[in-house]
Amino acid sequence: MRKNLFTRSIAVLSGVAMLAALAACGDNTAASTDDGSNTASGETISGEFKGAGASSQQTAVEAWVAGYTTQNPDAKIGYDPSGSGAGVSTFLTGATAWAGSDAALSTEEVEQSKSVCANGTSAFDIPVYISPIAVVFNLEGISGKGKTLNMDASTLAKIFDGKITTWNDPAIQDQNPDVELPDTPITVVHRSDKSGTTKNFLSYFVDAAPNDWQYELGENWPNEVGQGAKGTSGVINTVQQADGTIGYADASQAGQLGTVAVKVGDEYVAYSAEAAAKVVDASPADETATEPNRVVVKLDHNTTEAGAYPIVLVSYDIACPAYEDANTAKFVKSWLTYVVSEEGQQTAAGAAGSAPLSDTMREKVMASIDAIETE
């Protein structure tokens, strides 16, 4: 079993001290093996546990930790918002108990997980966090909290591919006849790190503007347009710093920036949790995710449903069905049960503006969580 630990510095959640020991898959054990633990059975969890991954989940995870540790005061939980790709890589070394990712596991990653999950099992992924991806912009005199510009998929794809380079381009101006747009150059800001948010964002172009976006889908930015920034916060900070910038980020961090209302059918829809939830509930399961306990959504980016916002991030938690350390298994089962519970989802919604899982989706993911072996 591999024991190499992720060497990056760990960003610990607000109010949670830097942890000295890592809970892990495989043979990395939790600092405490006190058996009193599964909140589902009315007991409490104790020990020190670590997760890493999607920066989009950071605000929600902070809220979940606060709620969970109220019920389990002897549990100490740290989460490094290092990005989806880095978080999955860390998990696959056995250095963390779970990972957060804005992209579902690849076939190769599922196979790799057999080296860190116990009893010959492979990792599974379940949706825990649903949020619109906001297309954010900073344009003097135009942008601001609650301010929107209308754009269709083709226009957005051309902007992010460097084919539309000024804000008063006819493709933008014609969709915003009541706004006097300046000839300010457009500066695209994208993620510089491997990012599930990038993959979710670009999958919208692949499906909704295939004639204008010719790149292969992945977690890395595919062209040389604009400038890169690390993490969700990096994109937001970079967009905030200069006039004429445009980027994409989890909507919970849009702050005071302007955002794009996306064309759906004959209307333009601004982002909201409710609009994002409409797309997810109407989307089918990804039939390629055939391994046990996996619950992966194939988003319908071409929906014409009224009031639906099609640029959506479905962020997953990744865990093992079995762990070498029983206390780690009890924690993961208990933690995920809280995260997807009605209380946990409402906690995230209040903190991050995410869309709570529907009862139908919760039933599906609880079947996977219940399958985690704790004996």
Disulfide bonds with the S-S distance in Angstrom:
Cys117-Cys320 2.05
